[in-house]
Amino acid sequence: MKIIVCVKQVPDTNEIRIDPVTGTLIRDGVPSILNPDDRNAVEEALVLKDKNPGSHVTVVTMGPPQAKEILLECLAMGADRAILVSDRAFAGADTWATSETLAGTIKKIGEYDVIFCGRQAIDGDTAQVGPQIAERLNLPQVTYVESLEEQGAELLVKRKLEDGYEMIKIAKPALLTAIKELNVPRYPSVGGIVTAVQEKEIEVWSVNDIQVDLDQIGLKGSPTKVKRSFTPEVKGKGVMLEGTPQEVAVQLVANLKSKHLI
């Protein structure tokens, strides 16, 4: 089985702040990490590899040279091949342009049975790149994958919904987006780290190495325009009601009535 995983290096949102004057993100001193949902995607690819001896996992990311760090982490986890797609031509890409670049990269890689993506990146929360890649490659897709079972040439997928779930049978090749409930990602082993550093190479591809529409990549090919970024206003403190359940209920009803909510 040949598996491709699309991953992204993102700033740790726990450390992110917004400049109150310019409205832009303050990235200085903010560590970059492997996007959490993408880590689940890598883990599920490795689970399939473990179940199917002889399988091969390729990890792909689009980003600046420092994105090699997350690819090295994926190799240490057990991935077999890592490709960094990096070029100034890709700068400023939104989800539309990013999916064009990643789809072109996957076409260059060639044969595959399953493509995994994380549900969404924590720096954008759009959940668009995976589905857009599937559309560009004309692949069947299932998003928000909570569990996965192989059934010959098909996959039985449990898709999480807000109020339940769906069981979907999908033919390979297919694209799936992973959520955190899918698995518990493994930690890189000491041996895996040594092997990744000493024996595995991270390939770097430029815009000239893949087949893409130059008008559909980077800032030029990005239809999304960000008007402004801002920190939401701090909400007022909550009110703690004390007393017996009956007394608290009376207080609650009185408060809601005073605010004309009931």
Buried (B, 14 or more C-beta within 10 A) or exposed (E): BBBBBBBBBBBEBEEBEEEEEEEEBBEEEBEBBBBBBBBBBBBBBBBBBEEEEEBBBBBBBBBBEEBBBBBBBBBBBBBBBBBBBBBEBBBEBBBBBBBBBBBBBBEBBEEBBBBBBBBBBBBBEBBBBBBBBBEBBEBBBBBBBBBBEBEEEEBEBBBBEEEEEEEBEBEBBBBBBBBBEBBEBBEBEEEBBEBBEEEBEBEBBEBEBBEBEEEBBBEEBBEEEEEEEEEEEEEEEEEEEEEEEEEEEEBEEEEEEEEEEE
